[in-house]
């Protein structure tokens, strides 16, 4: 009975990164309302994603996961959602051509509102206030009123997530994702970039292929896989009261699912084996991600795998590695070897963003794209050396023309950051930089595919 799980069993465990709500009654009422709201995603969708991630873990697909560092209420708009989805489609098409295998598309979207912080307080000019923990908790404005955790924000996060999901589902299945639109997916500010010509070449090949298919009697209307795509959502399961309120019992399987997103993950600051976040995530049947940082030891990782995936279920556990370009070659091999010795085959994914954040002399946080690229290349090289399939990438990115990460084809410098620095938390790749990273990953995927034994060709979904 000591190991019996319930949706609220996490409350008996130590909770890291938890905001302190003064309005206890308001918090209880918000969670009560959320518990009665319709689910944002459905158990069958989560199971379908788990099957797709299982194929990626087996070397038959590749995960592309990306989106905002932290979604904000103020930037919620149809145009921003469309531009993000459009860049995601471009990246996936580029990778699909190179890998000749499905790209599993998972956005950091429709729920990525909470952020862990290195300190509970923020001090500016001698004034200390509670840290900004994402729009689902408090406001980024540096005033005592704005920084007070407000439980009603959880209801707004739900509403925005529902609206975002509604539009994403329409884009994914309503014709926008039709491969015949590949030429139209190019964002305006990317059209004159060095990546534009490379992308147009890929789009031309798609057009030629579709023309051939039509000539022999096949068309997109008769084959939904050509005019629609599967797109899933994910976020860090940080605010556990919200997650519990969105937990539902699936009537078809008898299992509990987090219906706040298709995939949820545990952050590097909340992965304590005896902690509340691990306790909550072990009981829901969604695909689970686990961030693996430099402080994670091999024996602790094995213990976490045993807790979160005791049945070694394909696609259940994704290990998202975030070391930094200067640490990955020293830190990753020991984890790969320990997991392989246990006979486990989780999905190994590279997060090249979080370990490569620096602060400039002008006070801006940024991420040099050359470090991001270096960590991705090192991830593929280390995995290849250990006989493990490099199965995915996890990026913080946007479809907007921001100047938050340095480098890239336009050589954004530290002095350019102030121009369009819009992030609420961490710097994101802009659309052009994201596509540039996609082409680099495409080359790595092509090399990885050629080095592997022949495998059955599976259609993308």
ZALORO-890346 format. One record per residue (C-alpha): residue in three letters; x, y negated, z; residue number from 1. Coordinates in steps of 0.2 Angstrom, whole numbers, always signed. Layout:
   aa      x      y      z    i
  ALA      X      Y      Z  NUM
...
***
This chain:
   aa      x      y      z    i
  UNK     +0     +0     +0    1
  UNK    +15    -12     +2    2
  UNK    +17    -12    -17    3
  UNK     -1    -15    -21    4
  UNK     -4    -29    -33    5
  UNK    -18    -42    -33    6
  UNK    -19    -58    -43    7
  UNK    -16    -67    -26    8
  UNK     -3    -56    -18    9
  UNK    +10    -69    -24   10
  UNK     +4    -80    -10   11
  UNK    +12    -69     +3   12
  UNK    +29    -72     -5   13
  UNK    +42    -86     -5   14
  UNK    +37    -99    -18   15
  UNK    +51   -108    -27   16
  UNK    +48   -125    -36   17
  UNK    +30   -127    -29   18
  UNK    +23   -145    -28   19
  UNK    +16   -150    -12   20
  UNK     -3   -155    -13   21
  UNK     -9   -167     +0   22
  UNK    -27   -164     -7   23
  UNK    -30   -146     -1   24
  UNK    -49   -147     -4   25
  UNK    -46   -154    -22   26
  UNK    -34   -141    -26   27
  UNK    -46   -127    -20   28
  UNK    -60   -135    -31   29
  UNK    -49   -136    -46   30
  UNK    -44   -118    -45   31
  UNK    -62   -113    -42   32
  UNK    -67   -122    -58   33
  UNK    -53   -115    -68   34
  UNK    -58    -97    -62   35
  UNK    -75   -100    -70   36
  UNK    -69   -107    -87   37
  UNK    -67    -96   -102   38
  UNK    -50    -88   -105   39
  UNK    -39    -97   -117   40
  UNK    -32    -81   -125   41
  UNK    -38    -63   -125   42
  UNK    -31    -47   -119   43
  UNK    -32    -39   -136   44
  UNK    -21    -54   -143   45
  UNK     -8    -51   -129   46
  UNK     -8    -32   -133   47
  UNK     -5    -36   -152   48
  UNK    +10    -48   -147   49
  UNK    +17    -34   -136   50
  UNK    +17    -22   -151   51
  UNK    +26    -35   -162   52
  UNK    +39    -38   -148   53
  UNK    +41    -20   -147   54
  UNK    +46    -19   -165   55
  UNK    +58    -33   -162   56
  UNK    +66    -24   -148   57
  UNK    +68     -9   -160   58
  UNK    +77    -19   -173   59
  UNK    +62    -20   -185   60
  UNK    +57    -39   -182   61
  UNK    +64    -55   -175   62
  UNK    +56    -67   -162   63
  UNK    +55    -86   -166   64
  UNK    +50    -94   -150   65
  UNK    +50   -113   -149   66
  UNK    +41   -129   -145   67
  UNK    +41   -144   -133   68
  UNK    +52   -144   -117   69
  UNK    +36   -150   -108   70
  UNK    +20   -155   -117   71
  UNK    +13   -172   -112   72
  UNK     -5   -178   -111   73
  UNK     -1   -194   -119   74
  UNK     +7   -186   -135   75
  UNK     -8   -174   -138   76
  UNK    -14   -177   -156   77
  UNK    -19   -167   -171   78
  UNK     -4   -174   -181   79
  UNK     +9   -169   -168   80
  UNK     +1   -151   -168   81
  UNK     +1   -150   -187   82
  UNK    +19   -156   -189   83
  UNK    +25   -144   -176   84
  UNK    +16   -129   -184   85
  UNK    +22   -135   -201   86
  UNK    +40   -134   -196   87
  UNK    +38   -118   -187   88
  UNK    +31   -110   -204   89
  UNK    +46   -117   -213   90
  UNK    +58   -109   -201   91
  UNK    +49    -93   -201   92
  UNK    +49    -92   -220   93
  UNK    +67    -95   -221   94
  UNK    +71    -82   -208   95
  UNK    +59    -69   -216   96
  UNK    +68    -70   -233   97
  UNK    +85    -67   -225   98
  UNK    +80    -54   -213   99
  UNK    +68    -45   -225  100
  UNK    +58    -41   -209  101
  UNK    +43    -49   -199  102
  UNK    +46    -65   -189  103
  UNK    +36    -65   -173  104
  UNK    +30    -83   -171  105
  UNK    +27    -88   -153  106
  UNK    +26   -107   -148  107
  UNK    +30   -115   -132  108
  UNK    +13   -124   -134  109
  UNK     -4   -125   -127  110
  UNK     +1   -122   -109  111
  UNK    +19   -128   -107  112
  UNK    +15   -142    -95  113
  UNK    +25   -138    -79  114
  UNK    +43   -140    -77  115
  UNK    +56   -134    -63  116
  UNK    +67   -147    -56  117
  UNK    +84   -147    -48  118
  UNK    +78   -158    -34  119
  UNK    +62   -161    -25  120
  UNK    +64   -180    -26  121
  UNK    +70   -193    -38  122
  UNK    +79   -209    -32  123
  UNK    +80   -225    -43  124
  UNK    +88   -241    -36  125
  UNK    +87   -234    -18  126
  UNK    +69   -229    -20  127
  UNK    +65   -210    -18  128
  UNK    +49   -202    -24  129
  UNK    +43   -184    -28  130
  UNK    +51   -178    -44  131
  UNK    +41   -177    -60  132
  UNK    +35   -159    -62  133
  UNK    +26   -160    -78  134
  UNK     +9   -168    -83  135
  UNK     +0   -153    -75  136
  UNK     +6   -159    -58  137
  UNK    +10   -178    -58  138
  UNK    +14   -192    -70  139
  UNK    +31   -197    -76  140
  UNK    +29   -216    -71  141
  UNK    +40   -220    -56  142
  UNK    +27   -226    -44  143
  UNK    +21   -218    -28  144
  UNK     +4   -216    -34  145
  UNK     +9   -208    -51  146
  UNK    +21   -196    -43  147
  UNK     +8   -189    -30  148
  UNK     +3   -171    -36  149
  UNK    -15   -172    -42  150
  UNK    -24   -155    -44  151
  UNK    -37   -163    -56  152
  UNK    -22   -163    -69  153
  UNK    -24   -144    -70  154
  UNK    -41   -146    -78  155
  UNK    -35   -158    -90  156
  UNK    -20   -146    -95  157
  UNK    -34   -133    -98  158
  UNK    -44   -144   -109  159
  UNK    -29   -149   -119  160
  UNK    -23   -131   -121  161
  UNK    -40   -126   -127  162
  UNK    -40   -140   -140  163
  UNK    -22   -136   -146  164
  UNK    -26   -117   -147  165
  UNK    -42   -121   -157  166
  UNK    -32   -131   -170  167
  UNK    -18   -119   -171  168
  UNK    -30   -104   -174  169
  UNK    -38   -115   -188  170
  UNK    -21   -118   -196  171
  UNK    -15   -100   -194  172
  UNK    -31    -92   -202  173
  UNK    -40   -106   -211  174
  UNK    -28   -107   -226  175
  UNK    -15   -119   -221  176
  UNK     -3   -105   -218  177
  UNK     -6    -98   -235  178
  UNK    +11    -95   -243  179
  UNK     +5   -104   -259  180
  UNK     +7   -120   -248  181
  UNK    +25   -117   -245  182
  UNK    +30   -132   -255  183
  UNK    +18   -143   -246  184
  UNK    +25   -139   -229  185
  UNK    +40   -151   -231  186
  UNK    +39   -166   -219  187
  UNK    +41   -183   -227  188
  UNK    +56   -188   -217  189
  UNK    +65   -171   -221  190
  UNK    +62   -172   -240  191
  UNK    +78   -182   -243  192
  UNK    +89   -172   -231  193
  UNK   +102   -159   -236  194
  UNK    +91   -145   -230  195
  UNK    +77   -150   -242  196
  UNK    +85   -143   -257  197
  UNK    +89   -126   -249  198
  UNK    +71   -125   -243  199
  UNK    +64   -129   -260  200
  UNK    +74   -115   -267  201
  UNK    +66   -103   -255  202
  UNK    +49   -110   -259  203
  UNK    +52   -108   -277  204
  UNK    +56    -90   -275  205
  UNK    +40    -88   -265  206
  UNK    +30    -96   -279  207
  UNK    +39    -85   -292  208
  UNK    +35    -69   -282  209
  UNK    +16    -74   -280  210
  UNK    +15    -78   -298  211
  UNK    +21    -60   -302  212
  UNK     +9    -53   -289  213
  UNK     -5    -62   -297  214
  UNK     +0    -56   -314  215
  UNK     -1    -38   -309  216
  UNK    -18    -41   -301  217
  UNK    -14    -45   -283  218
  UNK    -19    -62   -276  219
  UNK    -19    -70   -259  220
  UNK    -38    -70   -257  221
  UNK    -38    -51   -258  222
  UNK    -23    -50   -246  223
  UNK    -25    -59   -230  224
  UNK     -7    -57   -224  225
  UNK     -2    -69   -238  226
  UNK    -14    -83   -233  227
  UNK    -15    -81   -214  228
  UNK     -2    -78   -200  229
  UNK     -2    -72   -182  230
  UNK     +4    -86   -171  231
  UNK     +5    -84   -152  232
  UNK     +7    -96   -137  233
  UNK    +19    -95   -122  234
  UNK    +24   -105   -107  235
  UNK    +33   -104    -91  236
  UNK    +22    -97    -77  237
  UNK    +28   -110    -65  238
  UNK    +12   -116    -56  239
  UNK     +5   -100    -49  240
  UNK    -11   -107    -43  241
  UNK    -16   -111    -60  242
  UNK    -10    -94    -67  243
  UNK    -20    -85    -54  244
  UNK    -36    -95    -58  245
  UNK    -33    -90    -76  246
  UNK    -31    -72    -73  247
  UNK    -45    -60    -79  248
  UNK    -49    -42    -78  249
  UNK    -50    -34    -95  250
  UNK    -65    -24    -97  251
  UNK    -58    -13   -111  252
  UNK    -42     -8   -102  253
  UNK    -46    -11    -83  254
  UNK    -29    -21    -83  255
  UNK    -27    -39    -77  256
  UNK    -21    -52    -90  257
  UNK    -15    -70    -88  258
  UNK    -26    -78   -100  259
  UNK    -17    -95   -100  260
  UNK     -6    -89   -114  261
  UNK     -1    -74   -124  262
  UNK    +16    -73   -116  263
  UNK    +22    -80   -100  264
  UNK    +40    -81    -93  265
  UNK    +49    -82    -77  266
  UNK    +62    -96    -76  267
  UNK    +80    -95    -71  268
  UNK    +76   -105    -54  269
  UNK    +61    -93    -50  270
  UNK    +67    -76    -54  271
  UNK    +70    -70    -36  272
  UNK    +66    -52    -35  273
  UNK    +56    -54    -18  274
  UNK    +49    -71    -24  275
  UNK    +31    -76    -29  276
  UNK    +34    -78    -47  277
  UNK    +41    -61    -50  278
  UNK    +27    -54    -39  279
  UNK    +13    -62    -50  280
  UNK    +21    -57    -66  281
  UNK    +24    -39    -62  282
  UNK     +5    -36    -61  283
  UNK     -2    -44    -77  284
  UNK     +0    -34    -93  285
  UNK     +5    -48   -104  286
  UNK    +22    -48   -113  287
  UNK    +34    -56   -100  288
  UNK    +50    -66   -103  289
  UNK    +64    -67    -90  290
  UNK    +77    -81    -92  291
  UNK    +94    -75    -89  292
  UNK   +107    -88    -84  293
  UNK   +125    -88    -78  294
  UNK   +121    -84    -60  295
  UNK   +112    -68    -64  296
  UNK   +122    -53    -59  297
  UNK   +120    -36    -68  298
  UNK   +113    -27    -53  299
  UNK   +100    -40    -50  300
  UNK    +95    -40    -68  301
  UNK    +93    -21    -67  302
  UNK    +82    -23    -51  303
  UNK    +71    -36    -60  304
  UNK    +69    -25    -75  305
  UNK    +63    -11    -63  306
  UNK    +51    -22    -55  307
  UNK    +44    -30    -70  308
  UNK    +44    -16    -82  309
  UNK    +44     +0    -72  310
  UNK    +37    +11    -87  311
  UNK    +49     +4   -100  312
  UNK    +35     -1   -111  313
  UNK    +40     -7   -128  314
  UNK    +38    -26   -130  315
  UNK    +34    -29   -112  316
  UNK    +50    -37   -107  317
  UNK    +60    -51   -116  318
  UNK    +76    -56   -109  319
  UNK    +80    -74   -114  320
  UNK    +98    -78   -112  321
  UNK   +103    -96   -108  322
  UNK   +122    -97   -103  323
  UNK   +129   -111   -113  324
  UNK   +141   -110   -128  325
  UNK   +157   -110   -116  326
  UNK   +150    -96   -105  327
  UNK   +140    -84   -115  328
  UNK   +155    -73   -121  329
  UNK   +161    -70   -103  330
  UNK   +143    -68    -95  331
  UNK   +133    -58   -108  332
  UNK   +142    -42   -111  333
  UNK   +141    -36    -93  334
  UNK   +122    -38    -93  335
  UNK   +120    -29   -110  336
  UNK   +131    -15   -104  337
  UNK   +121    -13    -87  338
  UNK   +105    -13    -96  339
  UNK   +110     +0   -109  340
  UNK   +117    +11    -95  341
  UNK   +100    +12    -88  342
  UNK    +93    +17   -105  343
  UNK    +82     +2   -106  344
  UNK    +79     -7   -123  345
  UNK    +71    -24   -119  346
  UNK    +71    -38   -132  347
  UNK    +86    -48   -131  348
  UNK    +84    -67   -136  349
  UNK    +95    -82   -136  350
  UNK    +90    -98   -128  351
  UNK   +104   -110   -134  352
  UNK    +97   -126   -127  353
  UNK    +97   -125   -108  354
  UNK   +115   -121   -106  355
  UNK   +121   -135   -117  356
  UNK   +113   -150   -110  357
  UNK   +125   -165   -106  358
  UNK   +123   -183   -101  359
  UNK   +131   -197   -112  360
  UNK   +140   -212   -105  361
  UNK   +124   -222   -108  362
  UNK   +114   -210    -97  363
  UNK   +104   -200   -110  364
  UNK   +103   -182   -109  365
  UNK   +107   -173   -125  366
  UNK   +112   -157   -133  367
  UNK   +125   -157   -147  368
  UNK   +119   -146   -161  369
  UNK   +136   -139   -164  370
  UNK   +136   -132   -146  371
  UNK   +118   -125   -150  372
  UNK   +125   -117   -166  373
  UNK   +140   -110   -157  374
  UNK   +130   -101   -143  375
  UNK   +119    -93   -156  376
  UNK   +133    -87   -166  377
  UNK   +141    -80   -150  378
  UNK   +125    -72   -145  379
  UNK   +125    -62   -162  380
  UNK   +143    -58   -161  381
  UNK   +142    -51   -143  382
  UNK   +127    -41   -147  383
  UNK   +135    -34   -162  384
  UNK   +150    -29   -152  385
  UNK   +140    -20   -139  386
  UNK   +129    -11   -151  387
  UNK   +113    -21   -146  388
  UNK   +101    -29   -158  389
  UNK   +100    -48   -157  390
  UNK    +81    -49   -158  391
  UNK    +76    -68   -156  392
  UNK    +79    -86   -153  393
  UNK    +71    -98   -141  394
  UNK    +72   -116   -145  395
  UNK    +66   -133   -139  396
  UNK    +60   -142   -154  397
  UNK    +47   -154   -162  398
  UNK    +40   -158   -178  399
  UNK    +43   -177   -175  400
  UNK    +57   -187   -181  401
  UNK    +66   -189   -164  402
  UNK    +84   -193   -160  403
  UNK    +87   -183   -145  404
  UNK   +100   -170   -150  405
  UNK   +116   -176   -157  406
  UNK   +124   -169   -173  407
  UNK   +115   -161   -188  408
  UNK   +115   -165   -206  409
  UNK   +112   -184   -202  410
  UNK   +126   -184   -189  411
  UNK   +115   -192   -175  412
  UNK   +128   -199   -163  413
  UNK   +126   -204   -145  414
  UNK   +123   -222   -150  415
  UNK   +108   -217   -160  416
  UNK    +99   -208   -146  417
  UNK    +90   -223   -140  418
  UNK    +82   -225   -157  419
  UNK    +68   -212   -155  420
  UNK    +71   -204   -139  421
  UNK    +53   -198   -134  422
  UNK    +55   -182   -123  423
  UNK    +48   -182   -106  424
  UNK    +61   -170   -100  425
  UNK    +74   -162   -110  426
  UNK    +81   -166   -128  427
  UNK    +73   -157   -142  428
  UNK    +79   -153   -160  429
  UNK    +69   -163   -173  430
  UNK    +62   -155   -188  431
  UNK    +77   -157   -199  432
  UNK    +89   -150   -186  433
  UNK    +77   -136   -182  434
  UNK    +76   -131   -201  435
  UNK    +95   -132   -201  436
  UNK    +96   -120   -187  437
  UNK    +84   -109   -195  438
  UNK    +95   -107   -211  439
  UNK   +110   -104   -200  440
  UNK   +100    -90   -191  441
  UNK    +95    -83   -208  442
  UNK   +113    -81   -213  443
  UNK   +116    -71   -196  444
  UNK   +101    -61   -199  445
  UNK   +106    -56   -216  446
  UNK   +123    -51   -210  447
  UNK   +115    -41   -196  448
  UNK   +103    -32   -208  449
  UNK   +117    -27   -219  450
  UNK   +126    -20   -204  451
  UNK   +112     -9   -198  452
  UNK   +106     +8   -205  453
  UNK    +92     +7   -218  454
  UNK    +75     +5   -209  455
  UNK    +57     +5   -215  456
  UNK    +50    -11   -222  457
  UNK    +36    -18   -212  458
  UNK    +24    -32   -218  459
  UNK    +24    -48   -208  460
  UNK     +7    -53   -200  461
***
